[in-house]
């Protein structure tokens, strides 16, 4: 019987490897106390090399592109030049991260290919598994570096940035073993990629509240990130009268409440200040310089754009009133995207075959799939995570849920192959 004619699941061997490999990757961290793995770091190199080993063992040819994405390819049944269904997620993490964000999606995709390889099956399309180099944007404050290079939308302004240790982007990539001049070579052609699929932990509580292991993502919210720099005047905490101060930290505090106010009350609109640094940073000195991040997201591009502009205008006005110099840099911009209806249907049918209700839900978080939509049609699956917790060491997905997600991903892969191109 043809592989395409029956229900498919990953093999037991592949299922057992998912959780063990998540733990192996989690051990690759720049700190022994928490999981942190940043773009173009020594740890990124170790993670890529380990994933490459697993890919080769699954019968894949492996290459690393110019931005540091690791890519494995499992050839099609009849042609070495067939377009590919690409699956994967990211290998970088936030600081003090959980171990499932990104890793589960990559390793579930790998488990699908391993199952094909172990059963000696090939598909009408090639299957590529990709571990993106940087989705979180921690090191250089610009997300989707890996996926945007693949789509040809890499932001060259990132090349001018330095990290917190003063290491330039160019130097970091060179130390990693690549060259910024080669980044355009990472771009793929639309005709070479039939579709992109991504499995990811939900990073929210909806699936848990519904008592469901897997859900189909309908859309991915757009996001804008800013870095705001406020310059006032440092001074002695005891000798400068309150009405004569140019306190950058007080101005920043008002900015934070302003952002909360303008990003509340609209469905799907959120605003966050997640990082702030005040200098000189002494308890008895008025803060002269403050820098902080702003993250504004919404499912509607129009609403997000309008609210970003309002926040920028209001911060500017507030700082003028307080005699504070303000500089606002746009460091990330991602449009909201809809997932492909045909792929969503393939996912819903896959869930039904595996006895799971075909629940759909939007994603408030950004994912590489949002960037990949500029290249090809996309589909996403969410897997339940305990308490909706993510970007935190307590992030957790059970083995049963992880296997359920991988099985739905495997069946989705088969279902797409049944649909005429």
VOPAGU-2260 file (C-alpha; in pm, 1 decimal, decimal comma):
REM VOPAGU-2260
SITE   aa  ch    i         X         Y         Z
SITE  UNK   A    0       0,0       0,0       0,0
SITE  UNK   A    1     122,3     346,5     -83,9
SITE  UNK   A    2     246,7     559,4     203,0
SITE  UNK   A    3       4,4     832,5      91,3
SITE  UNK   A    4    -297,9     603,4     122,4
SITE  UNK   A    5    -295,9     545,3     497,2
SITE  UNK   A    6    -265,0     714,3     832,7
SITE  UNK   A    7      93,7     794,6     926,4
SITE  UNK   A    8     270,5     837,7    1260,3
SITE  UNK   A    9     632,9     884,7    1350,9
SITE  UNK   A   10     808,2     564,8    1451,8
SITE  UNK   A   11     855,0     473,1    1816,1
SITE  UNK   A   12    1230,4     514,7    1773,8
SITE  UNK   A   13    1186,1     870,2    1646,0
SITE  UNK   A   14     936,5     950,7    1923,4
SITE  UNK   A   15    1178,7     838,2    2191,6
SITE  UNK   A   16    1454,2    1058,3    2052,4
SITE  UNK   A   17    1259,6    1385,5    2063,6
SITE  UNK   A   18    1269,7    1440,5    2439,5
SITE  UNK   A   19    1622,1    1303,0    2481,2
SITE  UNK   A   20    1750,1    1539,4    2213,9
SITE  UNK   A   21    1569,3    1836,2    2366,6
SITE  UNK   A   22    1770,4    1768,4    2681,2
SITE  UNK   A   23    2094,0    1733,0    2484,7
SITE  UNK   A   24    2040,5    2070,7    2316,9
SITE  UNK   A   25    1942,7    2230,9    2648,2
SITE  UNK   A   26    2282,2    2130,4    2785,2
SITE  UNK   A   27    2449,1    2351,7    2522,7
SITE  UNK   A   28    2439,2    2686,0    2698,5
SITE  UNK   A   29    2673,0    2975,1    2772,9
SITE  UNK   A   30    2582,1    2934,9    3141,7
SITE  UNK   A   31    2575,8    2624,4    3359,1
SITE  UNK   A   32    2295,9    2780,6    3566,7
SITE  UNK   A   33    2045,8    2856,5    3290,1
SITE  UNK   A   34    1983,9    2801,6    2920,3
SITE  UNK   A   35    2110,7    3083,9    2700,2
SITE  UNK   A   36    2223,5    3027,4    2341,2
SITE  UNK   A   37    2275,9    3330,8    2122,1
SITE  UNK   A   38    2335,0    3377,8    1752,8
SITE  UNK   A   39    2686,2    3312,6    1616,5
SITE  UNK   A   40    2817,4    3206,5    1956,4
SITE  UNK   A   41    3033,6    2909,2    2049,2
SITE  UNK   A   42    2715,3    2744,2    2173,6
SITE  UNK   A   43    2539,8    2808,2    1844,1
SITE  UNK   A   44    2827,7    2632,9    1668,6
SITE  UNK   A   45    2801,6    2331,0    1900,1
SITE  UNK   A   46    2424,8    2310,6    1851,9
SITE  UNK   A   47    2454,4    2326,8    1472,7
SITE  UNK   A   48    2718,0    2056,4    1469,3
SITE  UNK   A   49    2508,5    1828,3    1689,3
SITE  UNK   A   50    2194,4    1875,1    1479,0
SITE  UNK   A   51    2398,2    1813,1    1163,1
SITE  UNK   A   52    2506,2    1477,5    1306,0
SITE  UNK   A   53    2143,2    1380,3    1366,5
SITE  UNK   A   54    2043,0    1493,3    1018,9
SITE  UNK   A   55    2310,4    1283,7     850,2
SITE  UNK   A   56    2204,6     979,3    1054,2
SITE  UNK   A   57    1852,4    1031,1     914,9
SITE  UNK   A   58    1974,9    1001,6     556,0
SITE  UNK   A   59    1990,5    1372,1     486,1
SITE  UNK   A   60    2252,0    1574,1     304,7
SITE  UNK   A   61    2354,7    1865,0     527,4
SITE  UNK   A   62    2478,9    2216,0     465,9
SITE  UNK   A   63    2515,9    2535,2     666,2
SITE  UNK   A   64    2422,4    2855,1     485,4
SITE  UNK   A   65    2590,6    3194,6     506,3
SITE  UNK   A   66    2382,3    3326,0     798,9
SITE  UNK   A   67    2436,5    3011,1    1006,0
SITE  UNK   A   68    2114,2    2818,2     941,0
SITE  UNK   A   69    2169,0    2442,1     947,9
SITE  UNK   A   70    1976,8    2265,5     668,6
SITE  UNK   A   71    1921,5    1894,7     605,6
SITE  UNK   A   72    1764,0    1765,8     283,5
SITE  UNK   A   73    1591,0    1432,2     229,1
SITE  UNK   A   74    1552,9    1384,0    -144,6
SITE  UNK   A   75    1227,4    1315,5    -326,2
SITE  UNK   A   76    1126,7     981,3    -471,7
SITE  UNK   A   77    1199,5    1050,9    -837,3
SITE  UNK   A   78    1413,3    1363,9    -859,7
SITE  UNK   A   79    1707,0    1527,9    -684,6
SITE  UNK   A   80    1579,9    1865,4    -805,4
SITE  UNK   A   81    1220,7    1841,8    -677,5
SITE  UNK   A   82    1089,2    2135,3    -475,3
SITE  UNK   A   83    1098,1    2086,1    -101,2
SITE  UNK   A   84     851,7    2097,9     181,0
SITE  UNK   A   85    1055,9    2276,5     445,4
SITE  UNK   A   86    1000,0    2221,6     817,7
SITE  UNK   A   87    1182,0    2347,6    1122,3
SITE  UNK   A   88    1223,2    2616,9    1383,3
SITE  UNK   A   89    1499,5    2810,3    1557,2
SITE  UNK   A   90    1803,4    2700,7    1757,1
SITE  UNK   A   91    1873,4    3025,5    1943,3
SITE  UNK   A   92    1713,3    3108,2    2279,2
SITE  UNK   A   93    1628,7    3402,6    2497,0
SITE  UNK   A   94    1834,7    3460,0    2811,3
SITE  UNK   A   95    1742,6    3214,5    3088,1
SITE  UNK   A   96    1520,1    3025,8    2846,4
SITE  UNK   A   97    1304,0    2718,5    2848,9
SITE  UNK   A   98    1414,2    2415,0    2651,0
SITE  UNK   A   99    1114,0    2359,6    2423,5
SITE  UNK   A  100    1080,2    2694,1    2243,1
SITE  UNK   A  101    1218,4    2634,7    1893,4
SITE  UNK   A  102    1381,5    2304,5    1979,9
SITE  UNK   A  103    1057,1    2104,9    1983,4
SITE  UNK   A  104     967,5    2220,5    1633,2
SITE  UNK   A  105    1306,5    2140,3    1487,9
SITE  UNK   A  106    1328,5    1797,3    1650,3
SITE  UNK   A  107     970,0    1706,7    1558,4
SITE  UNK   A  108    1050,0    1784,7    1195,8
SITE  UNK   A  109    1363,1    1572,7    1220,1
SITE  UNK   A  110    1158,0    1287,6    1370,4
SITE  UNK   A  111     931,3    1294,3    1063,2
SITE  UNK   A  112    1228,3    1252,5     828,9
SITE  UNK   A  113    1379,0     981,7    1048,6
SITE  UNK   A  114    1050,8     791,9    1027,4
SITE  UNK   A  115    1053,0     813,5     648,1
SITE  UNK   A  116    1416,5     701,4     639,2
SITE  UNK   A  117    1368,6     412,9     881,0
SITE  UNK   A  118    1071,5     283,9     680,8
SITE  UNK   A  119    1257,8     339,5     351,4
SITE  UNK   A  120     995,1     575,7     211,2
SITE  UNK   A  121    1036,8     887,6       1,8
SITE  UNK   A  122     778,6    1145,9    -102,5
SITE  UNK   A  123     695,7    1331,2    -425,4
SITE  UNK   A  124     859,6    1637,8    -269,8
SITE  UNK   A  125    1198,0    1664,9    -107,5
SITE  UNK   A  126    1181,6    1733,8     266,1
SITE  UNK   A  127    1413,5    1990,8     419,4
SITE  UNK   A  128    1460,5    2045,2     791,0
SITE  UNK   A  129    1605,3    2380,4     893,7
SITE  UNK   A  130    1740,4    2504,5    1224,4
SITE  UNK   A  131    1724,2    2882,7    1199,0
SITE  UNK   A  132    2022,7    3072,2    1333,1
SITE  UNK   A  133    1840,0    3355,8    1507,6
SITE  UNK   A  134    1470,1    3406,0    1565,5
SITE  UNK   A  135    1473,6    3569,2    1909,0
SITE  UNK   A  136    1696,6    3865,2    1821,0
SITE  UNK   A  137    1869,4    3869,1    2159,1
SITE  UNK   A  138    2225,2    3942,5    2052,2
SITE  UNK   A  139    2166,9    4211,9    1787,8
SITE  UNK   A  140    1809,8    4321,6    1866,7
SITE  UNK   A  141    1667,3    4211,4    1533,8
SITE  UNK   A  142    1456,5    3899,6    1505,0
SITE  UNK   A  143    1421,4    3649,6    1217,1
SITE  UNK   A  144    1781,1    3691,8    1104,2
SITE  UNK   A  145    1795,1    3333,1     979,1
SITE  UNK   A  146    1457,1    3317,5     807,3
SITE  UNK   A  147    1484,6    3664,3     656,3
SITE  UNK   A  148    1814,1    3568,1     494,9
SITE  UNK   A  149    1639,9    3265,3     342,9
SITE  UNK   A  150    1361,0    3482,4     199,0
SITE  UNK   A  151    1596,4    3752,8      71,4
SITE  UNK   A  152    1464,7    4014,7     315,0
SITE  UNK   A  153    1765,3    4037,8     544,4
SITE  UNK   A  154    1793,7    4384,0     699,6
SITE  UNK   A  155    2144,3    4508,7     616,5
SITE  UNK   A  156    2117,0    4774,3     890,3
SITE  UNK   A  157    2192,3    4493,0    1135,8
SITE  UNK   A  158    2544,6    4477,2     994,9
SITE  UNK   A  159    2626,1    4803,9    1172,8
SITE  UNK   A  160    2524,7    4683,1    1518,2
SITE  UNK   A  161    2741,7    4567,1    1806,9
SITE  UNK   A  162    2641,2    4340,5    2093,0
SITE  UNK   A  163    2662,1    4418,8    2464,4
SITE  UNK   A  164    3030,4    4324,1    2462,0
SITE  UNK   A  165    3114,1    4551,0    2169,5
SITE  UNK   A  166    3141,9    4266,4    1915,8
SITE  UNK   A  167    3019,2    4373,5    1573,6
SITE  UNK   A  168    2780,2    4161,7    1372,6
SITE  UNK   A  169    3042,6    4114,1    1103,1
SITE  UNK   A  170    3305,8    3997,3    1350,1
SITE  UNK   A  171    3062,7    3761,0    1520,6
SITE  UNK   A  172    2967,9    3596,2    1192,3
SITE  UNK   A  173    3332,5    3572,9    1087,0
SITE  UNK   A  174    3422,6    3408,1    1418,3
SITE  UNK   A  175    3135,4    3167,1    1356,7
SITE  UNK   A  176    3291,1    3070,4    1024,9
SITE  UNK   A  177    3099,3    3276,4     771,0
SITE  UNK   A  178    3119,7    3614,0     598,0
SITE  UNK   A  179    2854,5    3886,9     586,3
SITE  UNK   A  180    2930,1    3936,2     214,9
SITE  UNK   A  181    2791,5    3586,4     153,3
SITE  UNK   A  182    2456,4    3641,2     327,4
SITE  UNK   A  183    2270,9    3692,7      -5,4
SITE  UNK   A  184    2372,3    3336,2     -95,9
SITE  UNK   A  185    2139,3    3207,8     176,4
SITE  UNK   A  186    1835,6    3325,0     -22,7
SITE  UNK   A  187    1613,3    3051,5    -167,5
SITE  UNK   A  188    1398,6    3069,0    -481,2
SITE  UNK   A  189    1019,1    3045,7    -444,4
SITE  UNK   A  190    1001,7    2767,2    -702,5
SITE  UNK   A  191    1237,2    2555,0    -488,9
SITE  UNK   A  192    1018,4    2559,2    -175,1
SITE  UNK   A  193     666,1    2415,5    -202,9
SITE  UNK   A  194     560,9    2502,6     153,9
SITE  UNK   A  195     695,5    2578,6     500,1
SITE  UNK   A  196     561,9    2402,1     810,3
SITE  UNK   A  197     648,4    2489,3    1167,8
SITE  UNK   A  198     551,1    2317,2    1490,7
SITE  UNK   A  199     595,1    2524,8    1806,3
SITE  UNK   A  200     487,9    2525,9    2166,9
SITE  UNK   A  201     187,1    2753,0    2206,1
SITE  UNK   A  202     352,8    2990,0    2457,6
SITE  UNK   A  203       3,6    3059,5    2588,2
SITE  UNK   A  204    -277,9    2892,6    2787,2
SITE  UNK   A  205    -550,1    2829,5    2525,6
SITE  UNK   A  206    -475,6    2464,2    2447,6
SITE  UNK   A  207    -435,4    2379,5    2814,9
SITE  UNK   A  208    -767,7    2546,9    2892,9
SITE  UNK   A  209    -928,0    2345,8    2612,2
SITE  UNK   A  210    -757,0    2025,7    2737,5
SITE  UNK   A  211    -611,1    1969,4    2392,6
SITE  UNK   A  212    -260,0    1866,3    2291,4
SITE  UNK   A  213    -239,0    2026,9    1946,1
SITE  UNK   A  214    -396,7    2322,3    1762,9
SITE  UNK   A  215    -380,3    2473,3    1413,4
SITE  UNK   A  216    -252,7    2830,6    1389,2
SITE  UNK   A  217    -468,4    3063,0    1180,1
SITE  UNK   A  218    -250,7    3376,5    1176,9
SITE  UNK   A  219      64,6    3529,0    1326,1
SITE  UNK   A  220      54,4    3874,9    1480,4
SITE  UNK   A  221     275,6    4152,1    1346,7
SITE  UNK   A  222     531,7    4316,6    1572,6
SITE  UNK   A  223     732,7    4636,7    1599,3
SITE  UNK   A  224    1034,0    4671,9    1828,3
SITE  UNK   A  225    1190,0    4999,5    1930,2
SITE  UNK   A  226    1492,4    5098,1    2134,8
SITE  UNK   A  227    1432,8    5427,5    2315,9
SITE  UNK   A  228    1727,9    5628,9    2449,0
SITE  UNK   A  229    1662,4    5914,1    2691,3
SITE  UNK   A  230    1933,0    6165,6    2785,1
SITE  UNK   A  231    1884,7    6396,7    3080,6
SITE  UNK   A  232    2143,9    6518,3    3329,2
SITE  UNK   A  233    2300,2    6316,0    3608,9
SITE  UNK   A  234    2329,6    6488,9    3942,1
SITE  UNK   A  235    2360,6    6445,6    4318,7
SITE  UNK   A  236    2051,5    6286,5    4472,6
SITE  UNK   A  237    2067,0    6516,8    4773,5
SITE  UNK   A  238    2155,1    6855,9    4628,1
SITE  UNK   A  239    1955,6    6899,0    4304,9
SITE  UNK   A  240    1602,4    7030,0    4380,1
SITE  UNK   A  241    1316,6    6823,1    4238,6
SITE  UNK   A  242    1191,8    7104,5    4015,4
SITE  UNK   A  243    1535,0    7151,8    3857,4
SITE  UNK   A  244    1605,9    6791,8    3765,5
SITE  UNK   A  245    1636,5    6637,9    3420,1
SITE  UNK   A  246    1580,5    6284,3    3549,4
SITE  UNK   A  247    1584,4    6038,6    3259,2
SITE  UNK   A  248    1457,2    5751,1    3473,0
SITE  UNK   A  249    1147,1    5938,7    3587,8
SITE  UNK   A  250    1076,7    6025,7    3223,9
SITE  UNK   A  251    1122,6    5658,7    3131,6
SITE  UNK   A  252     877,3    5554,1    3403,7
SITE  UNK   A  253     615,5    5786,2    3255,3
SITE  UNK   A  254     690,4    5639,1    2911,2
SITE  UNK   A  255     623,8    5287,2    3040,2
SITE  UNK   A  256     281,3    5380,1    3178,4
SITE  UNK   A  257     208,2    5568,0    2857,9
SITE  UNK   A  258     282,8    5254,9    2652,9
SITE  UNK   A  259      60,7    5045,7    2877,9
SITE  UNK   A  260    -222,6    5296,1    2838,9
SITE  UNK   A  261    -210,0    5320,7    2458,5
SITE  UNK   A  262    -170,8    4943,3    2410,7
SITE  UNK   A  263    -466,9    4844,4    2629,5
SITE  UNK   A  264    -833,2    4803,6    2545,3
SITE  UNK   A  265    -805,2    4666,6    2190,7
SITE  UNK   A  266    -843,9    4295,7    2116,6
SITE  UNK   A  267    -509,8    4143,4    2016,9
SITE  UNK   A  268    -308,3    4461,9    2080,8
SITE  UNK   A  269     -26,7    4440,0    2336,1
SITE  UNK   A  270     268,4    4657,7    2433,4
SITE  UNK   A  271     566,4    4559,5    2644,8
SITE  UNK   A  272     874,3    4721,4    2794,5
SITE  UNK   A  273    1083,5    4417,3    2871,2
SITE  UNK   A  274    1428,7    4566,3    2923,8
SITE  UNK   A  275    1561,7    4887,1    3073,9
SITE  UNK   A  276    1903,2    5018,7    3179,4
SITE  UNK   A  277    1968,8    5335,6    3376,8
SITE  UNK   A  278    2307,1    5506,3    3405,4
SITE  UNK   A  279    2521,6    5584,9    3593,8
SITE  UNK   A  280    2331,6    5330,4    3804,2
SITE  UNK   A  281    2412,2    5445,5    4157,5
SITE  UNK   A  282    2153,3    5482,4    4430,9
SITE  UNK   A  283    2260,1    5835,2    4519,7
SITE  UNK   A  284    2284,8    5970,8    4163,1
SITE  UNK   A  285    2003,7    6102,0    3943,3
SITE  UNK   A  286    1985,2    5891,2    3628,7
SITE  UNK   A  287    2120,8    6087,8    3334,2
SITE  UNK   A  288    2077,6    5820,6    3068,0
SITE  UNK   A  289    1815,1    5551,9    3026,1
SITE  UNK   A  290    1767,1    5301,4    2745,4
SITE  UNK   A  291    1470,3    5066,4    2713,6
SITE  UNK   A  292    1295,3    4837,9    2468,1
SITE  UNK   A  293     940,2    4865,5    2338,4
SITE  UNK   A  294     755,7    4572,4    2178,0
SITE  UNK   A  295     413,1    4640,8    2023,5
SITE  UNK   A  296     211,6    4362,9    1857,7
SITE  UNK   A  297    -130,2    4325,3    1695,8
SITE  UNK   A  298    -306,5    4098,2    1449,9
SITE  UNK   A  299    -401,3    4406,8    1248,4
SITE  UNK   A  300    -114,0    4579,9    1071,6
SITE  UNK   A  301    -314,6    4903,1    1055,2
SITE  UNK   A  302    -388,1    4905,9    1427,0
SITE  UNK   A  303     -27,9    4824,6    1515,1
SITE  UNK   A  304     108,5    5095,6    1288,0
SITE  UNK   A  305    -131,3    5357,2    1422,1
SITE  UNK   A  306     -54,1    5271,3    1784,3
SITE  UNK   A  307     322,3    5264,1    1728,6
SITE  UNK   A  308     308,4    5611,4    1578,1
SITE  UNK   A  309      93,2    5734,5    1868,0
SITE  UNK   A  310     338,2    5594,9    2123,0
SITE  UNK   A  311     635,1    5753,0    1943,0
SITE  UNK   A  312     459,4    6090,0    1927,8
SITE  UNK   A  313     356,6    6079,9    2292,9
SITE  UNK   A  314     705,7    5980,9    2412,4
SITE  UNK   A  315     854,4    6264,8    2208,3
SITE  UNK   A  316     610,6    6518,0    2354,7
SITE  UNK   A  317     662,4    6394,7    2710,9
SITE  UNK   A  318    1040,4    6422,6    2677,8
SITE  UNK   A  319    1017,9    6773,0    2532,6
SITE  UNK   A  320     812,3    6879,2    2832,9
SITE  UNK   A  321    1073,7    6736,3    3069,7
SITE  UNK   A  322    1376,1    6871,8    2883,4
SITE  UNK   A  323    1492,5    6519,6    2800,9
SITE  UNK   A  324    1662,4    6438,4    2470,1
SITE  UNK   A  325    1501,1    6134,5    2308,5
SITE  UNK   A  326    1624,0    5902,7    2034,6
SITE  UNK   A  327    1398,6    5624,8    1904,4
SITE  UNK   A  328    1535,2    5349,6    1681,5
SITE  UNK   A  329    1312,1    5101,5    1496,3
SITE  UNK   A  330    1500,3    4771,6    1526,5
SITE  UNK   A  331    1237,9    4522,0    1409,4
SITE  UNK   A  332     928,2    4530,1    1192,2
SITE  UNK   A  333     721,5    4224,9    1102,5
SITE  UNK   A  334     386,3    4227,4     926,7
SITE  UNK   A  335     103,9    4006,3    1049,9
SITE  UNK   A  336      41,7    3708,5     820,1
SITE  UNK   A  337    -234,3    3452,9     762,6
SITE  UNK   A  338    -156,3    3085,4     737,6
SITE  UNK   A  339    -241,8    2909,9     411,2
SITE  UNK   A  340    -598,6    2776,6     406,7
SITE  UNK   A  341    -501,5    2464,3     213,9
SITE  UNK   A  342    -229,4    2372,8     462,0
SITE  UNK   A  343    -464,4    2445,9     751,9
SITE  UNK   A  344    -711,0    2199,3     601,6
SITE  UNK   A  345    -436,4    1937,5     569,9
SITE  UNK   A  346    -351,6    1996,1     937,5
SITE  UNK   A  347    -714,8    1972,0    1048,3
SITE  UNK   A  348    -756,9    1645,6     857,9
SITE  UNK   A  349    -436,7    1516,5    1017,5
SITE  UNK   A  350    -568,0    1601,7    1363,8
SITE  UNK   A  351    -896,6    1423,6    1294,7
SITE  UNK   A  352    -711,6    1111,5    1180,9
SITE  UNK   A  353    -526,9    1114,2    1513,0
SITE  UNK   A  354    -841,3    1166,7    1716,3
SITE  UNK   A  355    -780,5    1533,6    1800,9
SITE  UNK   A  356   -1042,7    1805,6    1763,8
SITE  UNK   A  357    -952,6    2047,3    1483,4
SITE  UNK   A  358    -912,6    2359,3    1700,0
SITE  UNK   A  359    -770,1    2673,5    1539,5
SITE  UNK   A  360    -619,3    2971,7    1719,8
SITE  UNK   A  361    -414,0    3281,0    1634,3
SITE  UNK   A  362     -54,0    3335,2    1742,9
SITE  UNK   A  363      26,3    3648,9    1938,0
SITE  UNK   A  364     394,1    3555,3    1933,2
SITE  UNK   A  365     614,0    3594,8    1628,3
SITE  UNK   A  366     768,4    3294,0    1456,2
SITE  UNK   A  367    1001,0    3223,0    1164,9
SITE  UNK   A  368     691,2    3118,3     971,0
SITE  UNK   A  369     590,8    3486,2     958,3
SITE  UNK   A  370     911,3    3570,5     775,1
SITE  UNK   A  371     889,9    3260,8     553,5
SITE  UNK   A  372     549,5    3376,9     427,3
SITE  UNK   A  373     740,7    3614,9     199,9
SITE  UNK   A  374     882,0    3309,2      20,6
SITE  UNK   A  375     615,2    3041,1      25,6
SITE  UNK   A  376     283,3    2932,9     173,5
SITE  UNK   A  377     304,6    2856,1     544,7
SITE  UNK   A  378     132,2    2646,0     808,1
SITE  UNK   A  379     183,8    2621,2    1183,8
SITE  UNK   A  380      91,0    2377,4    1458,7
SITE  UNK   A  381      86,0    2464,1    1827,3
SITE  UNK   A  382     155,5    2208,8    2099,2
SITE  UNK   A  383      26,2    2255,0    2453,1
SITE  UNK   A  384     270,3    2385,9    2712,2
SITE  UNK   A  385     211,6    2372,4    3086,2
SITE  UNK   A  386      53,2    2687,2    3225,7
SITE  UNK   A  387     116,6    2867,4    2898,9
SITE  UNK   A  388     464,6    2944,5    3034,5
SITE  UNK   A  389     743,2    3021,2    2787,7
SITE  UNK   A  390    1072,2    3213,0    2774,2
SITE  UNK   A  391    1129,4    3080,1    3125,8
SITE  UNK   A  392    1302,7    2774,6    3276,0
SITE  UNK   A  393     962,7    2636,9    3385,9
SITE  UNK   A  394     856,1    2598,9    3021,5
SITE  UNK   A  395     730,7    2240,2    2981,3
SITE  UNK   A  396     564,9    2014,1    2725,6
SITE  UNK   A  397     492,0    1651,4    2809,4
SITE  UNK   A  398     624,2    1363,1    2604,7
SITE  UNK   A  399     271,0    1258,1    2509,7
SITE  UNK   A  400     189,0    1605,1    2378,3
SITE  UNK   A  401     520,3    1629,7    2195,1
SITE  UNK   A  402     456,9    1294,7    2023,6
SITE  UNK   A  403      99,6    1396,6    1939,3
SITE  UNK   A  404     230,9    1713,0    1775,6
SITE  UNK   A  405     494,5    1522,3    1578,5
SITE  UNK   A  406     232,9    1271,8    1460,5
SITE  UNK   A  407       6,8    1552,4    1334,5
SITE  UNK   A  408     306,4    1713,6    1162,4
SITE  UNK   A  409     392,5    1382,6     996,5
SITE  UNK   A  410      36,0    1331,5     875,3
SITE  UNK   A  411      21,8    1691,4     751,1
SITE  UNK   A  412     335,0    1626,9     546,0
SITE  UNK   A  413     165,6    1323,8     389,3
SITE  UNK   A  414    -160,0    1510,9     333,5
SITE  UNK   A  415      14,5    1793,6     148,1
SITE  UNK   A  416     173,3    1538,1     -82,8
SITE  UNK   A  417    -176,6    1414,7    -174,4
SITE  UNK   A  418    -284,5    1759,6    -292,9
SITE  UNK   A  419    -199,9    1835,7    -658,1
SITE  UNK   A  420      62,9    2110,4    -692,3
